[in-house]
Amino acid sequence: MDQQQGASQFPVEEIKSELSDWRRWAARAVVMSFAVLAGLGVVLMTWLSEHALSLFFVITAYSPWLALAWTPAVTAAIVWLTRKYFVGASGSGIPQVLAALDTSTPPQGRHHFISLRLSLAKLVLTVGGLLAGLSTGREGPSVQVGAGIMHHARKWLPARSSVGDHGLIVAGGAAGIAAAFNTPLGGVMFAIEELSRRPEHRSSGILIAGIVLSGLMAISIYGNGSYFGHIQVASVSLAELLPGLAIALSTGVLGGLFSKLMIESTRGGKDIFSRWRASYPIRFAAGCGFVIALIGIISQGATFGSGYTATKQLLDGQDPTGGFYVTLRFLATWLSQWSGVPGGVFAPSLAIGAGIGNDISQWTHHANSPALIALGMAGFLAAATQAPITAFIIVMEMVEGHSLVLSLMACAMVASAVSRLISPPMYGVMAELQLARVKGLSRSPTD
C-alpha cells in the first residue's frame, strides 16, 4: 500500500515536462558553453599578463633606468588607443558592468559598456599595462571580459528563454572573478554582493553553475592554486587581538582614503593636474608613467606589476623598500589608475594590505607575521572595494588552515565599515561617471 502510494506521488509528469522542454535544455547548453568561453578568455588574459610582466622585467634587467623611457611610452600608447578606439575599456571594468546593469541603461545601449569587442580590447590593453610595468591587476578587467563574453550568449538563446540579459551579465562578471582568482565560491559571492540587484529565480541555478564552471576552467589549467599562492598560518590566539584590531582600523582608514582619492581623481577637479589631464590626456599619461617608473626604481622593482613577487617577499620576511613599501605601492597604484589605462586594483590592493600587515607585524615584533599579512590583505581589499564578503573569501582561499577564517571575516567587516565613513562605494560612483559619459553629461577631450 505504501509502495503504491509512493509510486503515485512520484513526479512522473514533472520529469516528462523537464525532459521534453527543449528550450530549457538549449538555454542550459548555451549558458554553459559561454561560461567555458568566459573562463578560457580570463585564463588567456592571465597567461598573457604573466608573460607581459616577465618581458618587462627582462627589458629592465639590462638597466633599471630603461623604465624611465619604456613605461611612459607604453602608458601613453595604451591611453591613446583606449581614448581613440575603445573608450568603454578604460579603468577597472567593474564600473562598466555596473553601468550595464543599471535600470536606466536600455538594452540597445549596453554595448557602450560590454561587448565582445570591448572584451578583446580590455584583454589586450590590460596586458599592455603590465608590459609597461604599471601597478595594475587583471581581476577587475576580467569582470568586464567575462560579462562581455557571457552577454553575447543572448543572441544564441531560444525565444522566451528564462535567462535574461541581467542574469547573463551578472554571471559573466562573477565568472571573471572566479576564473581570475581560481575561486568559484568567490565569484558567486561577488555576484551576490557587488553585481546582483534583482535575482532571477528561475535561472539562478544555471547561472551559478556557469560561474562555477568558469572557475573550474581556470583550476583545470592552472591547478587548484590562487593568485598569491597559499599562505601558511599558525594557530591564532589572543595575542593577535590588538595587532589584528590595529590592522583592521589602519586598512579601513587607508582603504577609505584610497577609494576617495580614486573617485576624486577620476571625476576631476579644478586643480592644475586635473586640468592637465582633461586638456592633454596622452601627455598626462606619459607623466604618470614616468613617476611610476621612478617609484619602481626607488623601490628596487617592488612596485612594478600587480604585486605577486613583492607579497611573496613580504611573506618571507623581506622588504626591499626599507619600510616604505605601502606608501610607494599606494602611490604607484593610484597613478596607474589616474593615467587612464585599463587595469584593476584587486591585486595591488592585496599587495598594499600585505605591506600594512607586515609593517604592523614588524612594529609589534609579532611572531605570527603571515597571519597579520593575510589580515592586512583582506582588510585593505574590503576597504577599497567595500565588498567585505568577497574580500574575505578571496583571501580565505589563500590560507591553509581554518584557524584564521573568523579573524579574516571580522577584519574585512571592520575595515569596510571604517571605509564607508570616509568614502562612498568606489565602483558605484565610477559607474555613475560611466553612465554620465554615455549620456553626454561629461566630455572627454582629446590630446
C-alpha positions as a Python dict, from the first residue, in 0.01 Angstrom:
ca = {
    (1, 'M'): (0, 0, 0),
    (2, 'D'): (277, 242, 98),
    (3, 'Q'): (470, 149, -215),
    (4, 'Q'): (167, 217, -435),
    (5, 'Q'): (109, 550, -264),
    (6, 'G'): (477, 641, -307),
    (7, 'A'): (462, 546, -673),
    (8, 'S'): (155, 760, -725),
    (9, 'Q'): (337, 1055, -570),
    (10, 'F'): (644, 1014, -790),
    (11, 'P'): (665, 1327, -1009),
    (12, 'V'): (641, 1149, -1345),
    (13, 'E'): (470, 1439, -1520),
    (14, 'E'): (724, 1687, -1388),
    (15, 'I'): (1012, 1474, -1515),
    (16, 'K'): (848, 1437, -1855),
    (17, 'S'): (795, 1810, -1872),
    (18, 'E'): (1155, 1874, -1776),
    (19, 'L'): (1296, 1633, -2034),
    (20, 'S'): (1066, 1745, -2314),
    (21, 'D'): (1132, 2120, -2274),
    (22, 'W'): (1396, 2163, -2545),
    (23, 'R'): (1417, 2539, -2491),
    (24, 'R'): (1528, 2490, -2133),
    (25, 'W'): (1797, 2241, -2233),
    (26, 'A'): (1910, 2459, -2522),
    (27, 'A'): (1942, 2756, -2286),
    (28, 'R'): (2147, 2547, -2046),
    (29, 'A'): (2378, 2434, -2324),
    (30, 'V'): (2429, 2792, -2446),
    (31, 'V'): (2498, 2929, -2096),
    (32, 'M'): (2743, 2651, -2013),
    (33, 'S'): (2922, 2692, -2346),
    (34, 'F'): (2968, 3064, -2300),
    (35, 'A'): (3072, 3009, -1938),
    (36, 'V'): (3354, 2791, -2070),
    (37, 'L'): (3448, 3062, -2321),
    (38, 'A'): (3446, 3326, -2046),
    (39, 'G'): (3671, 3112, -1829),
    (40, 'L'): (3909, 3046, -2117),
    (41, 'G'): (3917, 3417, -2200),
    (42, 'V'): (4024, 3504, -1847),
    (43, 'V'): (4278, 3221, -1846),
    (44, 'L'): (4423, 3361, -2170),
    (45, 'M'): (4447, 3705, -2012),
    (46, 'T'): (4620, 3552, -1710),
    (47, 'W'): (4875, 3375, -1929),
    (48, 'L'): (4945, 3683, -2140),
    (49, 'S'): (4967, 3907, -1831),
    (50, 'E'): (5227, 3686, -1668),
    (51, 'H'): (5440, 3679, -1983),
    (52, 'A'): (5399, 4053, -2039),
    (53, 'L'): (5523, 4133, -1689),
    (54, 'S'): (5809, 3887, -1729),
    (55, 'L'): (5905, 4061, -2053),
    (56, 'F'): (5903, 4397, -1873),
    (57, 'F'): (6148, 4266, -1615),
    (58, 'V'): (6365, 4120, -1893),
    (59, 'I'): (6377, 4464, -2059),
    (60, 'T'): (6460, 4648, -1736),
    (61, 'A'): (6713, 4383, -1631),
    (62, 'Y'): (6966, 4543, -1868),
    (63, 'S'): (6927, 4868, -1678),
    (64, 'P'): (6650, 4978, -1437),
    (65, 'W'): (6675, 5326, -1589),
    (66, 'L'): (6525, 5196, -1913),
    (67, 'A'): (6190, 5206, -1732),
    (68, 'L'): (6204, 5587, -1736),
    (69, 'A'): (6160, 5574, -2114),
    (70, 'W'): (5975, 5245, -2162),
    (71, 'T'): (5696, 5289, -1904),
    (72, 'P'): (5589, 5642, -2011),
    (73, 'A'): (5597, 5549, -2381),
    (74, 'V'): (5386, 5232, -2342),
    (75, 'T'): (5147, 5404, -2099),
    (76, 'A'): (5088, 5691, -2341),
    (77, 'A'): (5033, 5449, -2630),
    (78, 'I'): (4776, 5249, -2431),
    (79, 'V'): (4583, 5560, -2329),
    (80, 'W'): (4588, 5688, -2690),
    (81, 'L'): (4446, 5359, -2819),
    (82, 'T'): (4187, 5347, -2541),
    (83, 'R'): (4062, 5700, -2595),
    (84, 'K'): (4058, 5681, -2975),
    (85, 'Y'): (3911, 5337, -3032),
    (86, 'F'): (3796, 5173, -2706),
    (87, 'V'): (3668, 5438, -2463),
    (88, 'G'): (3449, 5183, -2290),
    (89, 'A'): (3752, 4972, -2198),
    (90, 'S'): (3912, 5232, -1970),
    (91, 'G'): (3964, 5180, -1600),
    (92, 'S'): (3884, 4874, -1393),
    (93, 'G'): (3592, 4727, -1584),
    (94, 'I'): (3367, 4671, -1284),
    (95, 'P'): (3206, 5019, -1316),
    (96, 'Q'): (3119, 4941, -1678),
    (97, 'V'): (2946, 4620, -1576),
    (98, 'L'): (2752, 4802, -1304),
    (99, 'A'): (2655, 5068, -1560),
    (100, 'A'): (2534, 4798, -1799),
    (101, 'L'): (2322, 4655, -1518),
    (102, 'D'): (2173, 4993, -1429),
    (103, 'T'): (1799, 5018, -1485),
    (104, 'S'): (1846, 5343, -1676),
    (105, 'T'): (2059, 5169, -1941),
    (106, 'P'): (1843, 5046, -2231),
    (107, 'P'): (1928, 4704, -2379),
    (108, 'Q'): (2047, 4864, -2701),
    (109, 'G'): (2284, 5090, -2505),
    (110, 'R'): (2474, 4818, -2321),
    (111, 'H'): (2730, 4790, -2600),
    (112, 'H'): (2885, 5111, -2467),
    (113, 'F'): (2993, 4915, -2157),
    (114, 'I'): (3015, 4546, -2250),
    (115, 'S'): (3059, 4363, -2580),
    (116, 'L'): (3286, 4108, -2743),
    (117, 'R'): (3480, 4394, -2900),
    (118, 'L'): (3536, 4562, -2564),
    (119, 'S'): (3625, 4228, -2403),
    (120, 'L'): (3901, 4169, -2657),
    (121, 'A'): (4023, 4528, -2624),
    (122, 'K'): (4018, 4504, -2245),
    (123, 'L'): (4224, 4187, -2256),
    (124, 'V'): (4490, 4333, -2485),
    (125, 'L'): (4511, 4674, -2318),
    (126, 'T'): (4527, 4527, -1966),
    (127, 'V'): (4815, 4305, -2075),
    (128, 'G'): (4979, 4617, -2221),
    (129, 'G'): (4959, 4792, -1885),
    (130, 'L'): (5155, 4510, -1723),
    (131, 'L'): (5400, 4517, -2013),
    (132, 'A'): (5459, 4880, -1913),
    (133, 'G'): (5525, 4771, -1552),
    (134, 'L'): (5224, 4959, -1413),
    (135, 'S'): (5076, 4872, -1074),
    (136, 'T'): (4752, 4726, -1210),
    (137, 'G'): (4567, 4398, -1178),
    (138, 'R'): (4379, 4177, -1420),
    (139, 'E'): (4095, 4081, -1183),
    (140, 'G'): (3874, 4387, -1235),
    (141, 'P'): (3922, 4371, -1613),
    (142, 'S'): (3831, 4002, -1602),
    (143, 'V'): (3484, 4107, -1481),
    (144, 'Q'): (3425, 4316, -1793),
    (145, 'V'): (3580, 4049, -2017),
    (146, 'G'): (3359, 3776, -1869),
    (147, 'A'): (3046, 3991, -1879),
    (148, 'G'): (3103, 4085, -2243),
    (149, 'I'): (3151, 3724, -2349),
    (150, 'M'): (2857, 3594, -2146),
    (151, 'H'): (2623, 3872, -2260),
    (152, 'H'): (2684, 3768, -2620),
    (153, 'A'): (2509, 3439, -2537),
    (154, 'R'): (2174, 3619, -2557),
    (155, 'K'): (2195, 3602, -2938),
    (156, 'W'): (2202, 3222, -2921),
    (157, 'L'): (1934, 3162, -2659),
    (158, 'P'): (1599, 3026, -2775),
    (159, 'A'): (1298, 3256, -2776),
    (160, 'R'): (1114, 3301, -2446),
    (161, 'S'): (1413, 3174, -2250),
    (162, 'S'): (1402, 3244, -1876),
    (163, 'V'): (1768, 3354, -1887),
    (164, 'G'): (1770, 3731, -1928),
    (165, 'D'): (2035, 3987, -2012),
    (166, 'H'): (2070, 4092, -1648),
    (167, 'G'): (2144, 3738, -1533),
    (168, 'L'): (2397, 3680, -1812),
    (169, 'I'): (2586, 3999, -1726),
    (170, 'V'): (2595, 3915, -1355),
    (171, 'A'): (2707, 3559, -1425),
    (172, 'G'): (2973, 3670, -1672),
    (173, 'G'): (3118, 3931, -1437),
    (174, 'A'): (3125, 3687, -1148),
    (175, 'A'): (3273, 3420, -1373),
    (176, 'G'): (3558, 3660, -1446),
    (177, 'I'): (3641, 3687, -1075),
    (178, 'A'): (3603, 3311, -1027),
    (179, 'A'): (3845, 3236, -1311),
    (180, 'A'): (4091, 3515, -1223),
    (181, 'F'): (4135, 3404, -862),
    (182, 'N'): (4061, 3032, -914),
    (183, 'T'): (3782, 3076, -660),
    (184, 'P'): (3434, 2972, -782),
    (185, 'L'): (3289, 3050, -438),
    (186, 'G'): (3443, 3396, -451),
    (187, 'G'): (3279, 3453, -790),
    (188, 'V'): (2937, 3355, -658),
    (189, 'M'): (2970, 3585, -358),
    (190, 'F'): (3093, 3870, -582),
    (191, 'A'): (2779, 3829, -791),
    (192, 'I'): (2560, 3845, -481),
    (193, 'E'): (2744, 4127, -304),
    (194, 'E'): (2856, 4359, -581),
    (195, 'L'): (2674, 4290, -906),
    (196, 'S'): (2332, 4144, -835),
    (197, 'R'): (2040, 4382, -797),
    (198, 'R'): (1740, 4170, -888),
    (199, 'P'): (1775, 3787, -864),
    (200, 'E'): (1622, 3588, -1147),
    (201, 'H'): (1478, 3299, -953),
    (202, 'R'): (1404, 3066, -1242),
    (203, 'S'): (1751, 3082, -1390),
    (204, 'S'): (1968, 3149, -1084),
    (205, 'G'): (2075, 2785, -1058),
    (206, 'I'): (2205, 2760, -1413),
    (207, 'L'): (2380, 3097, -1387),
    (208, 'I'): (2557, 2995, -1064),
    (209, 'A'): (2656, 2672, -1238),
    (210, 'G'): (2806, 2883, -1516),
    (211, 'I'): (3007, 3086, -1264),
    (212, 'V'): (3142, 2769, -1104),
    (213, 'L'): (3222, 2617, -1444),
    (214, 'S'): (3427, 2924, -1541),
    (215, 'G'): (3625, 2895, -1220),
    (216, 'L'): (3682, 2526, -1282),
    (217, 'M'): (3825, 2609, -1625),
    (218, 'A'): (4099, 2811, -1455),
    (219, 'I'): (4158, 2540, -1195),
    (220, 'S'): (4185, 2270, -1463),
    (221, 'I'): (4456, 2468, -1643),
    (222, 'Y'): (4648, 2637, -1360),
    (223, 'G'): (4574, 2390, -1081),
    (224, 'N'): (4390, 2448, -756),
    (225, 'G'): (4600, 2746, -653),
    (226, 'S'): (4545, 3116, -606),
    (227, 'Y'): (4698, 3435, -740),
    (228, 'F'): (4934, 3474, -446),
    (229, 'G'): (4979, 3104, -369),
    (230, 'H'): (4899, 2963, -27),
    (231, 'I'): (4991, 3130, 300),
    (232, 'Q'): (5098, 2903, 583),
    (233, 'V'): (4931, 3035, 901),
    (234, 'A'): (4992, 2909, 1251),
    (235, 'S'): (4711, 2878, 1505),
    (236, 'V'): (4561, 3210, 1608),
    (237, 'S'): (4546, 3312, 1976),
    (238, 'L'): (4452, 3618, 2179),
    (239, 'A'): (4799, 3754, 2103),
    (240, 'E'): (4665, 3853, 1759),
    (241, 'L'): (4377, 4058, 1902),
    (242, 'L'): (4545, 4400, 1939),
    (243, 'P'): (4760, 4374, 1622),
    (244, 'G'): (4454, 4248, 1435),
    (245, 'L'): (4247, 4543, 1553),
    (246, 'A'): (4525, 4781, 1451),
    (247, 'I'): (4529, 4622, 1105),
    (248, 'A'): (4151, 4643, 1067),
    (249, 'L'): (4145, 5012, 1161),
    (250, 'S'): (4451, 5112, 959),
    (251, 'T'): (4342, 4923, 647),
    (252, 'G'): (3996, 5073, 684),
    (253, 'V'): (4132, 5427, 700),
    (254, 'L'): (4388, 5383, 422),
    (255, 'G'): (4146, 5185, 205),
    (256, 'G'): (3881, 5454, 250),
    (257, 'L'): (4130, 5725, 157),
    (258, 'F'): (4237, 5522, -144),
    (259, 'S'): (3875, 5487, -256),
    (260, 'K'): (3811, 5860, -204),
    (261, 'L'): (4127, 5951, -394),
    (262, 'M'): (4033, 5723, -682),
    (263, 'I'): (3688, 5879, -707),
    (264, 'E'): (3803, 6238, -693),
    (265, 'S'): (4092, 6194, -934),
    (266, 'T'): (3871, 6010, -1185),
    (267, 'R'): (3596, 6269, -1156),
    (268, 'G'): (3843, 6554, -1193),
    (269, 'G'): (3851, 6896, -1033),
    (270, 'K'): (3988, 7246, -1075),
    (271, 'D'): (4343, 7167, -966),
    (272, 'I'): (4627, 7201, -1215),
    (273, 'F'): (4676, 6824, -1255),
    (274, 'S'): (4308, 6761, -1330),
    (275, 'R'): (4310, 7042, -1586),
    (276, 'W'): (4624, 6898, -1744),
    (277, 'R'): (4463, 6552, -1757),
    (278, 'A'): (4149, 6694, -1917),
    (279, 'S'): (4337, 6903, -2175),
    (280, 'Y'): (4630, 6674, -2256),
    (281, 'P'): (4541, 6317, -2151),
    (282, 'I'): (4817, 6149, -2352),
    (283, 'R'): (5090, 6371, -2211),
    (284, 'F'): (4942, 6331, -1865),
    (285, 'A'): (4954, 5952, -1904),
    (286, 'A'): (5320, 5972, -2007),
    (287, 'G'): (5391, 6188, -1700),
    (288, 'C'): (5220, 5934, -1474),
    (289, 'G'): (5422, 5658, -1638),
    (290, 'F'): (5745, 5845, -1570),
    (291, 'V'): (5663, 5891, -1200),
    (292, 'I'): (5556, 5525, -1172),
    (293, 'A'): (5888, 5420, -1327),
    (294, 'L'): (6075, 5643, -1083),
    (295, 'I'): (5886, 5492, -789),
    (296, 'G'): (5968, 5145, -923),
    (297, 'I'): (6338, 5226, -938),
    (298, 'I'): (6332, 5366, -583),
    (299, 'S'): (6156, 5052, -459),
    (300, 'Q'): (6408, 4830, -640),
    (301, 'G'): (6132, 4696, -863),
    (302, 'A'): (5894, 4604, -581),
    (303, 'T'): (5612, 4830, -702),
    (304, 'F'): (5618, 4719, -1066),
    (305, 'G'): (5334, 4493, -1173),
    (306, 'S'): (5043, 4353, -973),
    (307, 'G'): (5238, 4273, -658),
    (308, 'Y'): (5279, 3895, -661),
    (309, 'T'): (5656, 3892, -619),
    (310, 'A'): (5662, 4168, -356),
    (311, 'T'): (5394, 3995, -149),
    (312, 'K'): (5594, 3674, -162),
    (313, 'Q'): (5898, 3867, -38),
    (314, 'L'): (5698, 4015, 249),
    (315, 'L'): (5577, 3669, 347),
    (316, 'D'): (5940, 3558, 351),
    (317, 'G'): (6027, 3846, 583),
    (318, 'Q'): (6191, 4067, 319),
    (319, 'D'): (6112, 4431, 238),
    (320, 'P'): (6333, 4573, -39),
    (321, 'T'): (6196, 4925, 22),
    (322, 'G'): (6316, 4951, 382),
    (323, 'G'): (5970, 5000, 528),
    (324, 'F'): (5825, 5230, 260),
    (325, 'Y'): (5653, 4962, 53),
    (326, 'V'): (5296, 5061, 149),
    (327, 'T'): (5349, 5426, 60),
    (328, 'L'): (5525, 5353, -267),
    (329, 'R'): (5279, 5085, -380),
    (330, 'F'): (4984, 5309, -282),
    (331, 'L'): (5118, 5593, -499),
    (332, 'A'): (5208, 5367, -791),
    (333, 'T'): (4861, 5208, -792),
    (334, 'W'): (4681, 5541, -771),
    (335, 'L'): (4891, 5692, -1053),
    (336, 'S'): (4841, 5383, -1268),
    (337, 'Q'): (4465, 5426, -1240),
    (338, 'W'): (4479, 5804, -1280),
    (339, 'S'): (4677, 5770, -1602),
    (340, 'G'): (4370, 5625, -1772),
    (341, 'V'): (4500, 5280, -1867),
    (342, 'P'): (4267, 4981, -1843),
    (343, 'G'): (4354, 4787, -1530),
    (344, 'G'): (4219, 4680, -1194),
    (345, 'V'): (4302, 4736, -829),
    (346, 'F'): (4223, 4398, -672),
    (347, 'A'): (4575, 4253, -682),
    (348, 'P'): (4753, 4582, -597),
    (349, 'S'): (4508, 4626, -306),
    (350, 'L'): (4602, 4283, -176),
    (351, 'A'): (4968, 4380, -207),
    (352, 'I'): (4915, 4709, -18),
    (353, 'G'): (4727, 4520, 253),
    (354, 'A'): (5011, 4270, 278),
    (355, 'G'): (5252, 4559, 332),
    (356, 'I'): (5032, 4704, 609),
    (357, 'G'): (5015, 4368, 782),
    (358, 'N'): (5391, 4326, 751),
    (359, 'D'): (5459, 4674, 893),
    (360, 'I'): (5237, 4617, 1197),
    (361, 'S'): (5397, 4277, 1247),
    (362, 'Q'): (5741, 4441, 1249),
    (363, 'W'): (5635, 4725, 1479),
    (364, 'T'): (5477, 4488, 1731),
    (365, 'H'): (5753, 4223, 1692),
    (366, 'H'): (5481, 3968, 1636),
    (367, 'A'): (5589, 3611, 1572),
    (368, 'N'): (5293, 3511, 1350),
    (369, 'S'): (5371, 3751, 1066),
    (370, 'P'): (5192, 3554, 787),
    (371, 'A'): (4865, 3572, 980),
    (372, 'L'): (4888, 3950, 1011),
    (373, 'I'): (4980, 3983, 644),
    (374, 'A'): (4670, 3781, 550),
    (375, 'L'): (4455, 4005, 772),
    (376, 'G'): (4602, 4311, 603),
    (377, 'M'): (4523, 4172, 259),
    (378, 'A'): (4159, 4106, 349),
    (379, 'G'): (4124, 4439, 530),
    (380, 'F'): (4256, 4668, 260),
    (381, 'L'): (4075, 4489, -24),
    (382, 'A'): (3749, 4508, 173),
    (383, 'A'): (3804, 4877, 249),
    (384, 'A'): (3899, 4974, -106),
    (385, 'T'): (3611, 4788, -273),
    (386, 'Q'): (3364, 4794, 18),
    (387, 'A'): (3284, 4432, -65),
    (388, 'P'): (3391, 4262, 261),
    (389, 'I'): (3244, 3917, 194),
    (390, 'T'): (3416, 3888, -144),
    (391, 'A'): (3745, 4012, 6),
    (392, 'F'): (3723, 3769, 295),
    (393, 'I'): (3651, 3470, 71),
    (394, 'I'): (3928, 3554, -178),
    (395, 'V'): (4190, 3576, 98),
    (396, 'M'): (4043, 3274, 278),
    (397, 'E'): (4118, 3069, -34),
    (398, 'M'): (4485, 3164, 12),
    (399, 'V'): (4509, 3044, 370),
    (400, 'E'): (4594, 2684, 454),
    (401, 'G'): (4409, 2606, 775),
    (402, 'H'): (4079, 2732, 909),
    (403, 'S'): (4209, 2894, 1227),
    (404, 'L'): (4211, 3238, 1064),
    (405, 'V'): (3869, 3230, 899),
    (406, 'L'): (3676, 3419, 1168),
    (407, 'S'): (3960, 3668, 1208),
    (408, 'L'): (3963, 3738, 834),
    (409, 'M'): (3588, 3789, 834),
    (410, 'A'): (3597, 4025, 1130),
    (411, 'C'): (3887, 4226, 986),
    (412, 'A'): (3714, 4263, 649),
    (413, 'M'): (3388, 4374, 810),
    (414, 'V'): (3552, 4632, 1039),
    (415, 'A'): (3775, 4770, 764),
    (416, 'S'): (3481, 4804, 524),
    (417, 'A'): (3272, 4981, 791),
    (418, 'V'): (3553, 5229, 861),
    (419, 'S'): (3599, 5289, 488),
    (420, 'R'): (3230, 5375, 446),
    (421, 'L'): (3275, 5659, 696),
    (422, 'I'): (3538, 5812, 466),
    (423, 'S'): (3426, 5736, 113),
    (424, 'P'): (3118, 5626, -80),
    (425, 'P'): (3146, 5294, -266),
    (426, 'M'): (3414, 5343, -530),
    (427, 'Y'): (3264, 5124, -801),
    (428, 'G'): (2916, 5269, -759),
    (429, 'V'): (3036, 5627, -808),
    (430, 'M'): (3251, 5529, -1104),
    (431, 'A'): (2955, 5350, -1260),
    (432, 'E'): (2764, 5679, -1239),
    (433, 'L'): (3053, 5850, -1417),
    (434, 'Q'): (3037, 5586, -1690),
    (435, 'L'): (2664, 5650, -1732),
    (436, 'A'): (2725, 6024, -1746),
    (437, 'R'): (2989, 5972, -2016),
    (438, 'V'): (2750, 5782, -2238),
    (439, 'K'): (2464, 6026, -2179),
    (440, 'G'): (2688, 6312, -2283),
    (441, 'L'): (2687, 6482, -1942),
    (442, 'S'): (3067, 6473, -1938),
    (443, 'R'): (3302, 6514, -2230),
    (444, 'S'): (3641, 6355, -2297),
    (445, 'P'): (3870, 6597, -2478),
    (446, 'T'): (4142, 6458, -2695),
    (447, 'D'): (4512, 6535, -2679),
}
